[in-house]
Amino acid sequence: MCPSGRIRWGVAVMVGAVFLLPVPEQVLAASPKVAALQAALKVKGLYTAEVDGVPGPMTRSATVRFQRRAHLTADGVAGPRTRRALGRRGRPLLGARILASPQVGWDVASVQFFLWRRGFSPGAIDGAFGFGTIRAVVAFQRSVGIAGDGVVGPQTIRALKRSHTEIHPDTTVRFYRPVSGPMGDGFGHIDGRRHTGVDFPAPSGTPIRAAGRGVVVFAGWNTGGYGKLVVIAHRLGFATWYAHMSRISVSTGRAVTGGTILGRVGATGHATGPHVHFEVRRFEVPIDPMPYLLASTAARISTAAPVGRALECGHGSGGQDHPVAPRGPRRIARARLAGC
């Protein structure tokens, strides 16, 4: 499993009860200000982890390095002087202006964070109001009864803040598990490290099966710690990642369905034991897989799609209805495995 990984026995989530679970502690600890700081530091090349709004040693260390570079007091606190030194990425604070494309700033990153927390992924939390952010803003506005104009004014900001601790996954989408058996490390911060997926410990050579219908957009070696990796693009902006394989059985461009064998369990890349590191991403942003996971693996099939299995990756109200590659192959090959 991933370093410091351990099996958590008895982790089982009933599909009909996932929304009864309490909000994880690491989610409650996240804040838009920290996310905006992380996004600004990432642009400066000082913060290399996922932007998640959770304060930690990596955020503090990056802040200290920036402050030293800017000849400021290196206390790791992003006060007014530090934000001014960050330039347009450090200002203005959320609520100081009406936001629209193509603005850039601290407030844009804060809005992106709120959207991500609500389940409307902007594609990235980077402080730049681009197409992904426009699409997420419009979808959120329509979900709360606001005119979907893609412009973030006081009404939209109030709606985002009012419910920012709620998580609303797309309930039309479900994925099968890649292997049977207990789950190891989950999604989020574990022992001070960021984990962008969930781990499924399994014996070496165990078949790894596709979580749903889609197209293979990457199948090869990743230099950032994933080892032998397969990535499947699904509909509605979703993608699933399967890491640390000992053997890959599919190639790029292959159409798959739930149950297609993608490869075999291994411990390649940054892994200390045989397991599958499984990620769900939407518009390139890693999200918690648990609300989307069914309790079982797919039927043992590898060719024809099962009739009437909308749960493999269901349709939503809007969005794309066909697989779209989340990244170019070269970017996937270089993507870093956070926390493993």
C-alpha positions as CSV (number, residue, x, y, z in Angstrom):
1,M,0.0,0.0,0.0
2,C,1.1,3.6,-0.1
3,P,3.7,4.6,2.5
4,S,2.3,4.8,6.0
5,G,-0.8,3.1,4.6
6,R,-2.9,0.7,6.7
7,I,-6.0,-1.3,6.2
8,R,-9.1,0.1,7.7
9,W,-11.4,-2.9,8.3
10,G,-15.1,-2.6,8.3
11,V,-15.3,0.4,6.0
12,A,-18.5,-0.1,4.1
13,V,-20.8,2.5,2.7
14,M,-24.3,1.6,1.7
15,V,-25.2,3.4,-1.5
16,G,-28.5,4.7,-0.2
17,A,-26.9,6.1,3.0
18,V,-23.8,8.0,1.8
19,F,-25.3,11.4,2.4
20,L,-25.9,10.5,6.1
21,L,-22.2,10.4,6.8
22,P,-20.7,13.3,8.8
23,V,-18.5,15.8,6.9
24,P,-14.9,14.6,7.4
25,E,-12.8,16.6,9.8
26,Q,-10.3,17.6,7.1
27,V,-13.1,19.1,5.0
28,L,-14.3,21.2,8.0
29,A,-10.8,22.5,8.5
30,A,-10.5,23.8,4.9
31,S,-11.0,27.5,4.2
32,P,-11.2,29.7,1.1
33,K,-8.4,31.9,2.3
34,V,-6.0,29.0,2.6
35,A,-7.0,27.8,-0.8
36,A,-6.4,31.2,-2.3
37,L,-3.0,31.4,-0.7
38,Q,-2.1,27.9,-2.0
39,A,-3.3,28.8,-5.5
40,A,-1.1,32.0,-5.5
41,L,1.9,30.1,-4.2
42,K,1.4,27.4,-6.8
43,V,1.6,30.1,-9.6
44,K,4.9,31.2,-8.1
45,G,6.2,27.6,-8.2
46,L,6.4,27.3,-4.5
47,Y,3.5,25.0,-3.6
48,T,3.3,21.7,-5.5
49,A,0.5,19.8,-3.8
50,E,-3.2,19.8,-4.5
51,V,-5.0,23.1,-3.7
52,D,-7.5,22.0,-1.0
53,G,-7.8,24.8,1.5
54,V,-6.4,22.8,4.3
55,P,-3.5,24.5,6.3
56,G,-0.5,22.3,6.8
57,P,3.3,22.1,6.8
58,M,3.6,22.3,3.0
59,T,1.5,25.5,2.8
60,R,3.4,27.1,5.7
61,S,6.8,26.1,4.2
62,A,5.8,27.5,0.8
63,T,4.7,30.8,2.5
64,V,7.9,31.1,4.4
65,R,10.0,30.6,1.2
66,F,7.9,33.2,-0.6
67,Q,8.3,35.7,2.3
68,R,12.1,35.2,2.3
69,R,12.2,35.8,-1.4
70,A,10.1,39.0,-1.0
71,H,12.3,40.2,2.0
72,L,9.4,40.0,4.4
73,T,9.2,38.6,7.9
74,A,9.2,34.8,7.4
75,D,6.5,33.9,9.8
76,G,4.4,31.7,7.5
77,V,1.3,33.9,7.9
78,A,-0.3,35.5,4.9
79,G,-1.0,38.9,6.2
80,P,-1.7,42.1,4.2
81,R,2.0,42.7,3.4
82,T,2.4,39.1,2.1
83,R,-0.7,39.4,0.0
84,R,0.4,42.7,-1.5
85,A,3.7,41.0,-2.4
86,L,1.8,38.3,-4.2
87,G,0.6,40.9,-6.7
88,R,-2.8,40.4,-8.4
89,R,-2.9,36.8,-7.1
90,G,-3.0,38.2,-3.5
91,R,-5.9,40.6,-3.9
92,P,-8.7,41.6,-3.6
93,L,-10.5,39.8,-0.8
94,L,-13.8,38.1,-1.8
95,G,-16.7,40.5,-2.0
96,A,-14.7,43.5,-3.0
97,R,-15.9,43.3,-6.7
98,I,-18.2,41.5,-9.1
99,L,-16.3,38.6,-10.7
100,A,-16.4,37.5,-14.3
101,S,-14.1,36.1,-16.9
102,P,-11.2,36.7,-17.5
103,Q,-10.4,38.2,-14.0
104,V,-7.6,36.9,-11.9
105,G,-7.2,37.2,-8.2
106,W,-7.4,36.0,-4.6
107,D,-11.2,36.4,-4.7
108,V,-11.4,34.2,-7.8
109,A,-9.6,31.4,-6.1
110,S,-11.9,31.7,-3.1
111,V,-15.0,31.4,-5.4
112,Q,-13.4,28.3,-7.0
113,F,-12.8,26.8,-3.6
114,F,-16.5,27.3,-2.6
115,L,-17.6,25.8,-6.0
116,W,-15.4,22.8,-5.5
117,R,-16.7,22.2,-2.0
118,R,-20.3,22.3,-3.3
119,G,-19.5,19.7,-5.9
120,F,-19.3,22.1,-8.9
121,S,-15.7,21.6,-10.0
122,P,-14.2,24.6,-11.7
123,G,-11.5,22.4,-13.2
124,A,-8.8,23.9,-11.1
125,I,-8.4,26.2,-8.1
126,D,-5.9,28.5,-9.7
127,G,-7.3,32.1,-9.3
128,A,-8.0,32.5,-13.0
129,F,-11.7,32.9,-14.0
130,G,-11.7,30.7,-17.1
131,F,-14.1,28.5,-19.0
132,G,-14.2,25.8,-16.3
133,T,-15.1,28.4,-13.7
134,I,-17.8,29.9,-15.9
135,R,-19.4,26.5,-16.4
136,A,-19.2,25.7,-12.6
137,V,-20.7,29.1,-11.7
138,V,-23.6,28.7,-14.1
139,A,-24.3,25.2,-12.9
140,F,-24.3,26.3,-9.2
141,Q,-26.4,29.4,-9.9
142,R,-29.1,27.3,-11.6
143,S,-29.0,24.7,-8.8
144,V,-29.9,27.4,-6.2
145,G,-32.4,29.3,-8.4
146,I,-30.2,32.2,-9.5
147,A,-30.1,33.3,-13.1
148,G,-27.2,31.4,-14.7
149,D,-25.2,34.3,-16.1
150,G,-21.7,33.1,-15.0
151,V,-21.1,36.4,-13.2
152,V,-20.4,36.2,-9.4
153,G,-22.1,39.0,-7.6
154,P,-23.3,39.5,-4.0
155,Q,-26.2,37.1,-4.4
156,T,-24.1,34.2,-5.7
157,I,-21.4,34.8,-3.1
158,R,-24.0,34.7,-0.3
159,A,-25.4,31.4,-1.7
160,L,-21.9,29.9,-1.9
161,K,-21.0,30.9,1.7
162,R,-24.4,29.9,3.1
163,S,-23.9,26.2,2.2
164,H,-20.1,26.0,1.8
165,T,-19.8,23.1,4.3
166,E,-22.3,20.9,2.4
167,I,-21.1,18.3,-0.2
168,H,-23.5,17.5,-3.0
169,P,-22.1,14.8,-5.3
170,D,-23.7,14.2,-8.6
171,T,-26.2,11.5,-7.5
172,T,-26.7,10.3,-11.1
173,V,-23.2,8.9,-11.2
174,R,-22.0,5.6,-9.6
175,F,-18.8,3.6,-10.1
176,Y,-18.0,0.0,-9.4
177,R,-15.0,-0.8,-7.2
178,P,-11.8,-1.9,-9.1
179,V,-11.2,-5.0,-6.9
180,S,-13.1,-6.8,-4.1
181,G,-12.0,-6.7,-0.5
182,P,-11.4,-4.2,2.3
183,M,-10.4,-0.6,1.8
184,G,-7.1,0.8,3.0
185,D,-6.3,4.5,3.2
186,G,-9.1,6.9,2.3
187,F,-9.3,10.3,0.6
188,G,-8.0,13.4,2.3
189,H,-5.3,14.2,4.8
190,I,-3.8,11.2,6.6
191,D,-1.0,11.6,9.1
192,G,-0.1,15.0,7.6
193,R,-0.1,13.9,4.0
194,R,-2.5,14.5,1.2
195,H,-4.1,11.4,-0.3
196,T,-6.0,12.0,-3.5
197,G,-7.7,8.7,-3.8
198,V,-8.5,5.5,-1.9
199,D,-6.4,2.3,-1.6
200,F,-7.6,-1.2,-2.1
201,P,-5.0,-3.7,-0.8
202,A,-5.1,-7.0,-2.8
203,P,-2.7,-9.8,-3.6
204,S,-0.3,-9.2,-6.5
205,G,-1.8,-10.4,-9.8
206,T,-5.4,-9.8,-8.8
207,P,-7.4,-8.5,-11.8
208,I,-8.2,-4.8,-11.7
209,R,-11.6,-4.0,-13.4
210,A,-12.9,-0.8,-14.9
211,A,-15.2,1.1,-12.6
212,G,-17.6,2.0,-15.5
213,R,-18.1,2.7,-19.2
214,G,-15.5,5.0,-20.8
215,V,-12.4,5.2,-23.0
216,V,-8.8,4.6,-22.0
217,V,-6.9,7.9,-22.4
218,F,-3.7,6.8,-20.7
219,A,-2.0,3.4,-20.2
220,G,1.6,3.4,-19.4
221,W,4.3,4.4,-16.9
222,N,3.9,7.5,-14.8
223,T,7.1,9.2,-13.4
224,G,5.4,11.0,-10.6
225,G,4.8,8.0,-8.3
226,Y,1.8,6.2,-9.8
227,G,3.9,3.6,-11.5
228,K,2.0,1.6,-14.1
229,L,-1.1,3.6,-14.5
230,V,-4.4,3.4,-16.5
231,V,-6.7,6.4,-16.8
232,I,-10.3,6.2,-18.1
233,A,-12.3,9.1,-19.3
234,H,-16.0,8.8,-18.5
235,R,-19.0,11.1,-19.4
236,L,-19.8,14.4,-17.6
237,G,-16.2,15.3,-17.0
238,F,-15.4,12.3,-14.8
239,A,-12.2,10.2,-15.0
240,T,-10.9,7.3,-13.0
241,W,-7.3,6.5,-12.3
242,Y,-5.8,3.1,-11.4
243,A,-2.2,3.1,-10.1
244,H,0.6,0.8,-9.1
245,M,-0.3,-2.0,-11.5
246,S,2.2,-4.9,-12.1
247,R,0.8,-5.4,-15.6
248,I,-1.4,-3.3,-18.0
249,S,-3.9,-5.2,-20.2
250,V,-5.4,-2.3,-22.2
251,S,-4.1,0.4,-24.5
252,T,-5.0,4.0,-25.2
253,G,-8.2,4.4,-27.2
254,R,-9.8,1.2,-25.9
255,A,-13.5,1.5,-25.1
256,V,-14.3,-0.3,-21.8
257,T,-17.3,-1.0,-19.7
258,G,-17.7,-1.9,-16.0
259,G,-15.8,-5.1,-15.4
260,T,-13.3,-4.8,-18.2
261,I,-9.9,-6.1,-17.0
262,L,-7.5,-3.2,-17.1
263,G,-4.4,-4.9,-15.6
264,R,-3.1,-6.7,-12.5
265,V,-2.5,-5.5,-8.9
266,G,1.2,-4.6,-8.2
267,A,3.4,-2.3,-6.2
268,T,5.0,-0.1,-8.9
269,G,5.8,3.5,-8.4
270,H,5.6,4.9,-4.8
271,A,4.1,1.9,-3.1
272,T,5.3,-0.3,-0.3
273,G,3.0,-3.2,-1.0
274,P,0.5,-4.5,-3.5
275,H,-2.6,-2.5,-3.8
276,V,-4.7,-0.4,-6.2
277,H,-4.6,3.4,-5.7
278,F,-8.0,4.4,-7.2
279,E,-8.9,8.0,-7.9
280,V,-12.0,9.7,-9.2
281,R,-11.5,13.1,-10.8
282,R,-13.9,15.6,-12.3
283,F,-12.6,18.2,-14.7
284,E,-9.1,17.1,-13.6
285,V,-9.8,17.8,-9.9
286,P,-9.5,14.8,-7.5
287,I,-12.7,14.3,-5.5
288,D,-13.6,11.9,-2.7
289,P,-14.6,8.6,-4.5
290,M,-16.7,7.3,-1.6
291,P,-20.0,9.1,-2.4
292,Y,-19.8,7.6,-5.9
293,L,-18.7,4.0,-5.2
294,L,-21.0,1.1,-5.3
295,A,-20.5,-1.6,-2.7
296,S,-19.3,-4.2,-5.2
297,T,-17.1,-4.8,-8.2
298,A,-18.6,-5.0,-11.7
299,A,-19.8,-8.3,-13.2
300,R,-16.9,-10.3,-14.7
301,I,-17.3,-9.0,-18.2
302,S,-14.8,-7.4,-20.6
303,T,-16.5,-6.7,-23.9
304,A,-20.3,-6.1,-24.2
305,A,-21.9,-3.4,-22.1
306,P,-24.5,-4.7,-19.7
307,V,-28.1,-3.7,-20.7
308,G,-29.7,-1.1,-18.6
309,R,-26.7,-0.5,-16.2
310,A,-27.0,3.3,-16.0
311,L,-25.2,3.1,-12.7
312,E,-21.9,2.6,-14.5
313,C,-21.9,6.3,-15.2
314,G,-25.3,7.8,-15.4
315,H,-26.6,10.8,-17.3
316,G,-26.9,14.1,-15.5
317,S,-29.0,17.2,-16.1
318,G,-26.6,19.0,-18.4
319,G,-22.9,18.6,-19.0
320,Q,-21.2,16.4,-21.5
321,D,-22.7,13.0,-22.4
322,H,-19.5,11.5,-23.9
323,P,-16.1,10.7,-22.6
324,V,-13.6,13.6,-22.7
325,A,-9.9,13.1,-22.0
326,P,-9.0,14.9,-18.7
327,R,-5.4,15.6,-19.7
328,G,-3.0,15.0,-22.5
329,P,-1.0,11.8,-22.2
330,R,2.3,13.6,-21.4
331,R,0.7,15.5,-18.5
332,I,-0.7,12.3,-17.1
333,A,2.7,10.6,-17.4
334,R,4.2,13.4,-15.3
335,A,1.4,13.9,-12.8
336,R,2.6,13.6,-9.2
337,L,1.0,11.2,-6.8
338,A,0.1,13.3,-3.8
339,G,0.7,11.7,-0.4
340,C,2.0,8.3,-1.5
